[in-house]
Amino acid sequence: MEMAETINQTLLMLLPDDMFFASAIVEINNTGKQLDIWNGGMPSLLLQDRNGKIVKCFASRHMSLGILEKHEFVSDVERYTMQFGDRLVAYSDGIVELENEQRKMLGDEGIEKWLNNQPDISVAGVVSKATEYLGSMQRNDDITVIIFTSQPFKPVEKKGHASKVPIKIVIELNAEHIKSADPVVDLVNVVTNQLSLYEIHSELFTVLSELYNNYLEHGILELDSRLKQSDDGFFEYFRREKRGFRHYRAPELLFLQSLDLMKTLWQSELKIQAKALNRDIYQNWKMLKKVTDVAFRW
């Protein structure tokens, strides 16, 4: 699942080593019936048939997000076709770990018992049951409950029509723009929102991302694609530029010493100063797992 991969790569850059993000990601296609489920570190998602019987559990098959590197990450999903009226029930471990006044944990069995006793229970009903179970005790974690009932989706209505008048958009980017936001995302949002092209949002993002990354890597940095195929490609680039640096390999960490080097690296007609490396570049080198130098911060 592309969404899981994207979030994982983002969290690898943002989270400290001792933090991760457990999540369950569910994609429902336009029929309202087909599910693609990626579960990393969350309690099992439960599927009820239209009679309320629990017929399937979607257990966690993956590590939580923000732990594995790109080459280690597994994005495989479980695919299942529901029938209209079936329900998918998802909840966080905050409700599983509830303890009552006798210090007994609710557990998955307790939640399944609620669903069996009251097959059409709502989210509000689950929260009410949880409050009742707690009694005078205080919960130690937040609670999330989601219930999706399979049903036909209404067709998406097209709003507006793209203008037939020729339009030219010129955007000038500086270092601050590159550091503070993803210019491709911003550009796609502007184009799709203003020109009524949201239905091709995904295709437009793919094309512009490739154009931007290719220009950045080959036009500005003048990178040879072969450099990214080896672990030492990043260092080879700096050796080619004849700029000095030294690095330390602590647990998967890389520290660059020269800020002057970074200030001059990305000078181009885009006026990009190298106080930040594009994430798509250094993600391709598996040795660059964590970058802590201030010059790399977004």
N, C-alpha and C positions, 0 to 999 in steps of 0.2 A: 504494500500500500504506500503510494507516494507521499501521502500526508504524514504517515508515521516516520518515514525516512527524513522528511524535511524538518519536522519538529525535533527529531533526535539530533540532527546536525546542528540546529540552532541552539539546543540546550547544551550540547558539548562545548560550545563557545561561551555560553552565559553562566552555567552553573559551576560552583566549586566542586572539587573531586568527591566530597563527601555527601553530595546531594544528587537526587535523581527524581524522576517524575513517573509514577505509576499511572497508567491510563488505559482506557478501552475506547477504541475508535470504531464506530459503526457507520458503514456507508449503505444507504438504501437506494436502489435504482428507481427509475421513473415508473416502474410498475407498482411500487409500494409493497412488493413481496420479497424481492431478492435482497439478502443481507450479505455483506462482506464484513467480517469481524476480525479486528486485530486487538488482542488482549495482552497487555504487558504489565503484569504485576497487580492486576485488579481481581477482586472476587469474581467467581463464575457468573456470567450472564445467564439468566434462566428464560427458557422459551415455554410459554403456556399455549396449549391449543385452545380452540374457541370454547371448549367446555371447562377450561381452567386447569387441566392436567398438565403438570410439568413433563414435557416430552424430550427436552434436550438441555444440556448445560454447555456453555462455551467457556471452558476453563482457560486460565492464563497459559499461553504457550511461549511467551517471549519475556526477555528481560525488560525491566522498566526503561523508559526513555532517558537519555542523557548519560548512559553508561558505555555502550558499545560504540566502537569506531565504525566508520562507513563500511569498511570491508568485512566487519564482523556482524553487522546488523542484518537481521532476517525480517523481511517485510511480508512474508506469506500470510494469507488470511484464510479464515474458515468461511466457506460460502454455503449458504442455506436458503432454500426457498420456502417462505412462509405461505400459509393460506390466509385469505382475508378473515379477520376476526382473531387470529393468533396474536399473542402479546409477547413482547420482549421486555424483560425486567432487568434493569441494571442498577447497582448500588455500590457505594464505596465501603471500604473496610471500617469506616467510622461507625456504621450501624452493626456490622458483624461483631465488633469488639465491645459493644455495649454490655455493661455489667449491672445486674439488679442488686437489690439490697442484700441478697445472700451471696454476693460476689460471684454469681454464675454468669458466664459470658453467653450472649445470645447465640452467636455462631450462625453459620449458613443453615444449619438444621432448623433453627428457630424461625428464620425468614421463610424457608420453604413450608414450614408448618402454617404460618400465617396465610400464605398463598393457597395452600390446600384447603384450609378451613374457610377462606373467603376468596374464591377464585377471581372475582371481579373487583378486588380491592384497588383503590386508587392510591396515588402518591400521598395525598393527604391522609388516607387511611393508614398507610405504612408509617408515616411520621407519628400519627396518633398512637399506634401500637408501640412504637419505640418509646414515646414519652411515658406511656403506661408501664412498660417494662422497666424503665429506669426507676420509677417511684421517686424516692427522695434523693437518689444518687445523681451526680453530675456527670455528663458525658465528657470524655477526654479528647474528642476529635470531632471535626465537622461531619455532617451527614449529607450525602447526595443520593437521590433516588430518581430514576427515570423509567417511565413505562411507555412503550410505543405499541400501539395497536395497528396491525396491518390493515390498510384500506386503500382503495384507489385514490391516486393523486389527481388533483385537478390539473389540466393542461396549463402550462405557463403562458400567460398572455404577453404577446409582444407589445412593447410600448414605444411608439414613435417609429420613425424611419430614418435611416442614415441619409444625410444630406448628399445631394449629387453635385454640389458646388465644390470644385477643387479646394482642398485645404492643406496648408503646409504648417507644421509645428516645428519650431526651433527651440531647443532647450540647451542652456549653457550650464555646465556643472563645474563646481569648484570642490576643493577638498572637504569643506564643511558639509556639502550636500552628500558626498560619498560616505562620510563617516556617520552622519545622523540618520540616514534612511536608505532604502533600496530604490535607486532611481527608476529601475524597470517597473517595480510595483506602482510607483507614483504615476509614471507615464501611462501605463496600461489603464489605471483607474481614471485618469483624465480623459483618455481617448474613448473608453467604453461608456463613461458616464455622459460626456458631452456630445458624442456622435451616435448614441443609441446603438452601440455595437457590443452590448454585454453578452450576447449569445455566442460570440467568438472570443470571449475573454481568455479562455484557457489557451486557445491556439495563438492568439496575439502575444500572450505572455511567453510562450515557448519560443516564438520567432525572435522577439525583441531580446530575450535573455541570451540567446545564442549570439545574436549580433553584438550585443554589449560585451559579453564575455570574450568573444573572439577579438574584438577591437582592443579590449583592455590587455589581453594576454599577448596578442601578436602585433598589434599596432603600437601600443604604448610601451609595454615591457619587452617587446621583441623576443618573446619566448618561443623556443623551438618545441613543438609538441612532444618530441622525444624526451625532453627533460623531465616531463611529468611521469614518464614510465618507470623511473628509477627512484630509489630512496634518496639518492644524492643529487637529484636534479635541482633542488632549491639552492644547494650550496654551489653547484656548478654554475648557476646563473650569476652568483656574486663573484665567483672566480673569474668569469668572463668579463665582468664589469670592472675587475681589478680594484675592488673596494674591500678594505680590510674589515674583518669582524671575527669574533670568537664566540663559540657556543659551549654550553654545558649540558650534558645529558643527565639530569637528575631524573626522578621517576617520570619519564615521558614529558619532560619540560624542556623548552627551548628559550634561551634568553639572548636577545640581540643587544650588543653593547652600544653601537654607534647610532645616535639619534641624527647626526649630520647625514649619515648614509640614507636614512629613511626620509629625510627632508628633501633630498634631491632625486630620489628614485623615480617618482611619478610625474615629472614635469612633462607636460604635453600640451597640445592645443586645447585639451579639455581643462587645462589649468588644475590638474590633479596633483597635489603634493603628497608624497608617500608617508603620511602619518598613519595610514591604515592600509592593510592589504585586503584586497577583495576576498571574501570568505570562500568563494568558489575556487580560487586558486589554491590557497593553502590547505583546503580540505582534501585536495587531490594527492597531497603528500602525507602519507600516514605517519611520518615521523613528527609532524607538526601537530601534536595532539592538544597541547595547551600553550598559548602564547600570553605571557603576562606583562610584557613590556608595554609601557604607556603608549608607545607609538602604534600599537596594534588595537587599541581600544576604540570601540565605535561610539 
